[in-house]
Amino acid sequence: MIRNIISTLGSLYTLLVFVWALFSWFDHSKGVLNDIYKALDTLCGPYVGLFRRFIPPLSGIDLSPLIAIVVLQVVVQLLVRIL
């Protein structure tokens, strides 16, 4: 039971980080997209920011969301195996 909850929450947060990263490629300066991006930024920005401090952009490409997703999935899998 608890494994399913952890796995589901991990997958949901992974999806949020992925969508947040995709939003950064598009114009979200006004309208509903801006509201959605602000909400995603509030949820995902601090977590990805942890990795952004240590991983500089390579040729203008920010890999911190990718690393954040990988670390999140590893932690979720470890928690699921421990429990």
DOROVO-996185 format. One record per residue: residue number from 0; x, y, z of N, C-alpha, C in turn. Coordinates in steps of 0.02 Angstrom, whole numbers. Example, Ala and Ser with C-alpha at 12.3 -4.5 7.8 and 13.67 -1.06 7.14 Angstrom:
<rs>
<r seq="0" n_px="660" n_py="-284" n_pz="390" ca_px="615" ca_py="-225" ca_pz="390" c_px="660" c_py="-165" c_pz="390"/>
<r seq="1" n_px="642" n_py="-112" n_pz="354" ca_px="684" ca_py="-53" ca_pz="357" c_px="645" c_py="2" c_pz="394"/>
</rs>
This chain:
<rs>
<r seq="0" n_px="41" n_py="-60" n_pz="0" ca_px="0" ca_py="0" ca_pz="0" c_px="43" c_py="63" c_pz="0"/>
<r seq="1" n_px="89" n_py="67" n_pz="49" ca_px="131" ca_py="126" ca_pz="53" c_px="179" c_py="131" c_pz="-6"/>
<r seq="2" n_px="199" n_py="73" n_pz="-32" ca_px="241" ca_py="72" ca_pz="-93" c_px="205" c_py="103" c_pz="-152"/>
<r seq="3" n_px="142" n_py="86" n_pz="-160" ca_px="103" ca_py="114" ca_pz="-215" c_px="95" c_py="189" c_pz="-209"/>
<r seq="4" n_px="85" n_py="213" n_pz="-148" ca_px="77" ca_py="285" ca_pz="-137" c_px="142" c_py="321" c_pz="-154"/>
<r seq="5" n_px="198" n_py="295" n_pz="-130" ca_px="263" ca_py="327" ca_pz="-144" c_px="278" c_py="325" c_pz="-218"/>
<r seq="6" n_px="266" n_py="270" n_pz="-250" ca_px="278" ca_py="263" ca_pz="-322" c_px="234" c_py="311" c_pz="-362"/>
<r seq="7" n_px="171" n_py="316" n_pz="-344" ca_px="124" ca_py="360" ca_pz="-379" c_px="143" c_py="433" c_pz="-370"/>
<r seq="8" n_px="160" n_py="453" n_pz="-308" ca_px="180" ca_py="522" ca_pz="-295" c_px="245" c_py="539" c_pz="-331"/>
<r seq="9" n_px="291" n_py="491" n_pz="-333" ca_px="354" ca_py="502" ca_pz="-370" c_px="342" c_py="511" c_pz="-444"/>
<r seq="10" n_px="298" n_py="470" n_pz="-472" ca_px="281" ca_py="476" ca_pz="-543" c_px="246" c_py="542" c_pz="-558"/>
<r seq="11" n_px="201" n_py="561" n_pz="-514" ca_px="165" ca_py="624" ca_pz="-524" c_px="212" c_py="684" c_pz="-522"/>
<r seq="12" n_px="257" n_py="684" n_pz="-473" ca_px="304" ca_py="740" ca_pz="-468" c_px="353" c_py="740" c_pz="-527"/>
<r seq="13" n_px="373" n_py="681" n_pz="-550" ca_px="415" ca_py="677" ca_pz="-610" c_px="379" c_py="708" c_pz="-670"/>
<r seq="14" n_px="316" n_py="693" n_pz="-678" ca_px="277" ca_py="722" ca_pz="-732" c_px="273" c_py="798" c_pz="-725"/>
<r seq="15" n_px="263" n_py="823" n_pz="-664" ca_px="261" ca_py="896" ca_pz="-654" c_px="326" c_py="929" c_pz="-672"/>
<r seq="16" n_px="382" n_py="899" n_pz="-653" ca_px="448" ca_py="928" ca_pz="-670" c_px="457" c_py="927" c_pz="-746"/>
<r seq="17" n_px="437" n_py="874" n_pz="-778" ca_px="443" ca_py="869" ca_pz="-851" c_px="401" c_py="922" c_pz="-886"/>
<r seq="18" n_px="339" n_py="930" n_pz="-865" ca_px="296" ca_py="980" ca_pz="-896" c_px="323" c_py="1051" c_pz="-882"/>
<r seq="19" n_px="348" n_py="1062" n_pz="-821" ca_px="378" ca_py="1126" ca_pz="-804" c_px="437" c_py="1142" c_pz="-850"/>
<r seq="20" n_px="479" n_py="1092" n_pz="-863" ca_px="536" ca_py="1102" ca_pz="-908" c_px="513" c_py="1116" c_pz="-979"/>
<r seq="21" n_px="461" n_py="1082" n_pz="-1002" ca_px="434" ca_py="1094" ca_pz="-1069" c_px="406" c_py="1165" c_pz="-1075"/>
<r seq="22" n_px="372" n_py="1188" n_pz="-1023" ca_px="343" ca_py="1255" ca_pz="-1023" c_px="397" c_py="1308" c_pz="-1033"/>
<r seq="23" n_px="457" n_py="1295" n_pz="-1011" ca_px="511" ca_py="1345" ca_pz="-1017" c_px="530" c_py="1357" c_pz="-1090"/>
<r seq="24" n_px="511" n_py="1313" n_pz="-1135" ca_px="527" ca_py="1322" ca_pz="-1206" c_px="477" c_py="1366" c_pz="-1242"/>
<r seq="25" n_px="420" n_py="1379" n_pz="-1212" ca_px="366" ca_py="1416" ca_pz="-1245" c_px="353" c_py="1483" c_pz="-1211"/>
<r seq="26" n_px="319" n_py="1526" n_pz="-1247" ca_px="301" ca_py="1591" ca_pz="-1220" c_px="243" c_py="1582" c_pz="-1171"/>
<r seq="27" n_px="256" n_py="1597" n_pz="-1109" ca_px="205" ca_py="1589" ca_pz="-1057" c_px="199" c_py="1654" c_pz="-1017"/>
<r seq="28" n_px="209" n_py="1709" n_pz="-1052" ca_px="211" ca_py="1774" ca_pz="-1017" c_px="142" c_py="1802" c_pz="-1000"/>
<r seq="29" n_px="89" n_py="1774" n_pz="-1028" ca_px="22" ca_py="1801" ca_pz="-1013" c_px="-31" c_py="1747" c_pz="-1019"/>
<r seq="30" n_px="-88" n_py="1761" n_pz="-990" ca_px="-145" ca_py="1716" ca_pz="-996" c_px="-142" c_py="1656" c_pz="-950"/>
<r seq="31" n_px="-178" n_py="1605" n_pz="-970" ca_px="-184" ca_py="1545" ca_pz="-930" c_px="-118" c_py="1508" c_pz="-925"/>
<r seq="32" n_px="-79" n_py="1510" n_pz="-979" ca_px="-14" ca_py="1476" ca_pz="-977" c_px="31" c_py="1506" c_pz="-923"/>
<r seq="33" n_px="27" n_py="1571" n_pz="-914" ca_px="66" ca_py="1604" ca_pz="-862" c_px="45" c_py="1579" c_pz="-793"/>
<r seq="34" n_px="-20" n_py="1572" n_pz="-782" ca_px="-44" ca_py="1547" ca_pz="-718" c_px="-21" c_py="1475" c_pz="-705"/>
<r seq="35" n_px="-25" n_py="1434" n_pz="-757" ca_px="-3" ca_py="1364" ca_pz="-750" c_px="72" c_py="1362" c_pz="-736"/>
<r seq="36" n_px="110" n_py="1402" n_pz="-773" ca_px="183" ca_py="1402" ca_pz="-763" c_px="201" c_py="1425" c_pz="-693"/>
<r seq="37" n_px="167" n_py="1476" n_pz="-668" ca_px="181" ca_py="1500" ca_pz="-600" c_px="168" c_py="1446" c_pz="-548"/>
<r seq="38" n_px="113" n_py="1409" n_pz="-557" ca_px="97" ca_py="1355" ca_pz="-510" c_px="149" c_py="1300" c_pz="-514"/>
<r seq="39" n_px="169" n_py="1281" n_pz="-575" ca_px="221" ca_py="1230" ca_pz="-583" c_px="288" c_py="1254" c_pz="-556"/>
<r seq="40" n_px="303" n_py="1318" n_pz="-566" ca_px="366" ca_py="1345" ca_pz="-541" c_px="367" c_py="1345" c_pz="-465"/>
<r seq="41" n_px="310" n_py="1358" n_pz="-434" ca_px="307" ca_py="1356" ca_pz="-361" c_px="319" c_py="1285" c_pz="-336"/>
<r seq="42" n_px="293" n_py="1235" n_pz="-371" ca_px="301" ca_py="1165" ca_pz="-350" c_px="369" c_py="1135" c_pz="-368"/>
<r seq="43" n_px="394" n_py="1152" n_pz="-427" ca_px="454" ca_py="1119" ca_pz="-453" c_px="518" c_py="1160" c_pz="-449"/>
<r seq="44" n_px="511" n_py="1226" n_pz="-450" ca_px="569" ca_py="1270" ca_pz="-452" c_px="619" c_py="1259" c_pz="-395"/>
<r seq="45" n_px="596" n_py="1255" n_pz="-333" ca_px="644" ca_py="1245" ca_pz="-278" c_px="682" c_py="1178" c_pz="-283"/>
<r seq="46" n_px="647" n_py="1125" n_pz="-303" ca_px="681" ca_py="1060" ca_pz="-309" c_px="733" c_py="1061" c_pz="-364"/>
<r seq="47" n_px="714" n_py="1085" n_pz="-423" ca_px="762" ca_py="1087" ca_pz="-478" c_px="818" c_py="1137" c_pz="-464"/>
<r seq="48" n_px="802" n_py="1189" n_pz="-426" ca_px="852" ca_py="1238" ca_pz="-408" c_px="909" c_py="1209" c_pz="-368"/>
<r seq="49" n_px="896" n_py="1157" n_pz="-329" ca_px="949" ca_py="1122" ca_pz="-293" c_px="1002" c_py="1096" c_pz="-340"/>
<r seq="50" n_px="982" n_py="1070" n_pz="-396" ca_px="1028" ca_py="1042" ca_pz="-445" c_px="1059" c_py="1096" c_pz="-489"/>
<r seq="51" n_px="1021" n_py="1149" n_pz="-500" ca_px="1045" ca_py="1204" ca_pz="-542" c_px="1106" c_py="1238" c_pz="-510"/>
<r seq="52" n_px="1111" n_py="1236" n_pz="-444" ca_px="1169" ca_py="1266" ca_pz="-410" c_px="1233" c_py="1230" c_pz="-427"/>
<r seq="53" n_px="1230" n_py="1165" n_pz="-438" ca_px="1290" ca_py="1124" ca_pz="-448" c_px="1303" c_py="1106" c_pz="-521"/>
<r seq="54" n_px="1252" n_py="1112" n_pz="-563" ca_px="1259" ca_py="1092" ca_pz="-633" c_px="1249" c_py="1154" c_pz="-677"/>
<r seq="55" n_px="1304" n_py="1181" n_pz="-704" ca_px="1297" ca_py="1239" ca_pz="-747" c_px="1268" c_py="1220" c_pz="-815"/>
<r seq="56" n_px="1235" n_py="1266" n_pz="-848" ca_px="1209" ca_py="1252" ca_pz="-916" c_px="1267" c_py="1236" c_pz="-964"/>
<r seq="57" n_px="1256" n_py="1188" n_pz="-1007" ca_px="1306" ca_py="1169" ca_pz="-1057" c_px="1284" c_py="1197" c_pz="-1124"/>
<r seq="58" n_px="1321" n_py="1245" n_pz="-1150" ca_px="1305" ca_py="1277" ca_pz="-1214" c_px="1234" c_py="1305" c_pz="-1214"/>
<r seq="59" n_px="1213" n_py="1333" n_pz="-1157" ca_px="1147" ca_py="1362" ca_pz="-1152" c_px="1091" c_py="1313" c_pz="-1137"/>
<r seq="60" n_px="1108" n_py="1250" n_pz="-1129" ca_px="1057" ca_py="1199" ca_pz="-1115" c_px="1060" c_py="1181" c_pz="-1041"/>
<r seq="61" n_px="1004" n_py="1189" n_pz="-1007" ca_px="1000" ca_py="1175" ca_pz="-935" c_px="981" c_py="1102" c_pz="-925"/>
<r seq="62" n_px="1027" n_py="1063" n_pz="-899" ca_px="1015" ca_py="992" ca_pz="-888" c_px="990" c_py="977" c_pz="-817"/>
<r seq="63" n_px="982" n_py="1028" n_pz="-776" ca_px="962" ca_py="1016" ca_pz="-707" c_px="893" c_py="982" c_pz="-700"/>
<r seq="64" n_px="843" n_py="998" n_pz="-743" ca_px="780" ca_py="960" ca_pz="-736" c_px="789" c_py="885" c_pz="-751"/>
<r seq="65" n_px="830" n_py="869" n_pz="-798" ca_px="843" ca_py="799" ca_pz="-814" c_px="876" c_py="763" c_pz="-756"/>
<r seq="66" n_px="927" n_py="794" n_pz="-727" ca_px="961" ca_py="765" ca_pz="-670" c_px="913" c_py="760" c_pz="-610"/>
<r seq="67" n_px="871" n_py="811" n_pz="-601" ca_px="823" ca_py="809" ca_pz="-546" c_px="774" c_py="751" c_pz="-554"/>
<r seq="68" n_px="752" n_py="738" n_pz="-615" ca_px="707" ca_py="682" ca_pz="-627" c_px="742" c_py="615" c_pz="-614"/>
<r seq="69" n_px="803" n_py="608" n_pz="-636" ca_px="840" ca_py="546" ca_pz="-626" c_px="850" c_py="533" c_pz="-551"/>
<r seq="70" n_px="871" n_py="584" n_pz="-514" ca_px="881" ca_py="577" ca_pz="-442" c_px="815" c_py="560" c_pz="-407"/>
<r seq="71" n_px="762" n_py="593" n_pz="-427" ca_px="696" ca_py="579" ca_pz="-397" c_px="676" c_py="506" c_pz="-408"/>
<r seq="72" n_px="685" n_py="482" n_pz="-469" ca_px="666" ca_py="413" ca_pz="-484" c_px="709" c_py="363" c_pz="-445"/>
<r seq="73" n_px="773" n_py="378" n_pz="-438" ca_px="817" ca_py="333" ca_pz="-400" c_px="795" c_py="331" c_pz="-327"/>
<r seq="74" n_px="781" n_py="389" n_pz="-298" ca_px="759" ca_py="391" ca_pz="-228" c_px="692" c_py="355" c_pz="-219"/>
<r seq="75" n_px="646" n_py="365" n_pz="-264" ca_px="581" ca_py="331" ca_pz="-259" c_px="591" c_py="255" c_pz="-263"/>
<r seq="76" n_px="632" n_py="233" n_pz="-310" ca_px="643" ca_py="160" ca_pz="-316" c_px="677" c_py="132" c_pz="-254"/>
<r seq="77" n_px="724" n_py="169" n_pz="-225" ca_px="755" ca_py="146" ca_pz="-163" c_px="705" c_py="141" c_pz="-106"/>
<r seq="78" n_px="662" n_py="191" n_pz="-100" ca_px="611" ca_py="191" ca_pz="-48" c_px="563" c_py="132" c_pz="-57"/>
<r seq="79" n_px="543" n_py="120" n_pz="-119" ca_px="496" ca_py="66" ca_pz="-133" c_px="529" c_py="-1" c_pz="-115"/>
<r seq="80" n_px="592" n_py="-9" n_pz="-130" ca_px="626" ca_py="-73" ca_pz="-115" c_px="637" c_py="-82" c_pz="-40"/>
<r seq="81" n_px="651" n_py="-27" n_pz="-5" ca_px="662" ca_py="-31" ca_pz="67" c_px="597" c_py="-51" c_pz="103"/>
<r seq="82" n_px="542" n_py="-21" n_pz="80" ca_px="478" ca_py="-36" ca_pz="112" c_px="451" c_py="-99" c_pz="82"/>
</rs>
